[in-house]
Amino acid sequence: MPFHFNIAREDLLRAISAQQQITNKKGTLAILANVLMEVKNNELIFTATDLEISLKQTVPAEVFETGSLTLPSKKLF
């Protein structure tokens, strides 16, 4: 589902950097290399897991259209 938002660059880079610490590990499930991005309620929520450790971060954002998707964390940087 597409979404549209504005976020401070520094906040985005800080969140993506932390998420990559979780997803950079080699795993047998390809989806574990992805980060879930959810845009709703004037915030951007990043979620990543390696099935042992999970990280969920909420960053303030100006939301124009809500939605969610997963992207490979390597593509985010």
VMD Tcl script that draws the C-alpha trace (Angstrom):
set ca {
  {0.00 0.00 0.00}
  {1.53 3.37 -0.96}
  {2.01 6.11 1.57}
  {3.15 9.73 1.64}
  {4.96 11.50 4.47}
  {7.59 14.10 5.39}
  {10.28 13.33 7.98}
  {13.48 14.99 9.17}
  {16.45 13.46 7.33}
  {18.44 12.97 10.55}
  {15.56 11.09 12.21}
  {15.18 8.84 9.17}
  {18.91 8.02 8.96}
  {19.14 7.31 12.69}
  {16.21 4.89 12.55}
  {17.43 3.10 9.41}
  {20.92 2.71 10.85}
  {19.57 1.04 13.99}
  {17.30 -1.26 11.97}
  {20.22 -2.46 9.85}
  {21.96 -3.73 12.97}
  {19.14 -6.27 13.31}
  {18.63 -7.19 9.64}
  {22.25 -7.43 8.46}
  {22.71 -10.91 9.89}
  {22.63 -13.83 7.46}
  {19.46 -15.84 7.82}
  {17.53 -18.56 6.09}
  {14.35 -16.49 5.73}
  {14.63 -13.68 3.17}
  {11.91 -11.61 4.86}
  {14.18 -11.17 7.90}
  {16.43 -8.92 5.77}
  {13.50 -6.50 5.45}
  {12.26 -3.62 7.57}
  {8.54 -3.08 8.06}
  {7.60 0.58 7.59}
  {4.18 1.75 8.78}
  {2.95 5.31 8.34}
  {0.00 6.34 10.52}
  {-1.05 8.74 13.27}
  {1.63 11.32 12.40}
  {4.45 8.84 12.90}
  {6.64 6.45 10.94}
  {7.12 3.08 12.65}
  {10.10 0.89 11.74}
  {10.12 -2.77 12.81}
  {12.84 -5.37 12.26}
  {13.60 -8.78 13.74}
  {16.04 -11.65 13.43}
  {13.65 -13.90 15.43}
  {15.84 -13.48 18.53}
  {15.95 -9.70 18.78}
  {13.28 -7.26 17.63}
  {13.52 -3.50 17.28}
  {10.55 -1.18 16.91}
  {11.14 2.54 16.53}
  {8.64 5.35 16.23}
  {9.68 8.59 14.55}
  {7.48 11.70 14.29}
  {6.39 12.46 10.73}
  {3.99 14.65 8.83}
  {1.62 12.07 7.33}
  {-0.38 12.80 4.18}
  {-1.36 9.22 3.31}
  {-1.14 6.16 5.56}
  {0.16 2.75 4.53}
  {2.75 0.07 5.15}
  {5.32 -2.03 3.31}
  {8.52 -3.99 3.82}
  {11.78 -3.10 2.13}
  {15.22 -4.73 2.23}
  {17.22 -2.76 4.78}
  {20.17 -2.57 2.37}
  {18.00 -0.62 -0.10}
  {17.08 1.97 2.53}
  {20.60 3.35 2.89}
}
mol new
graphics top color blue
foreach p $ca { graphics top sphere $p radius 0.5 }
foreach p [lrange $ca 0 end-1] q [lrange $ca 1 end] { graphics top cylinder $p $q radius 0.2 }
display resetview
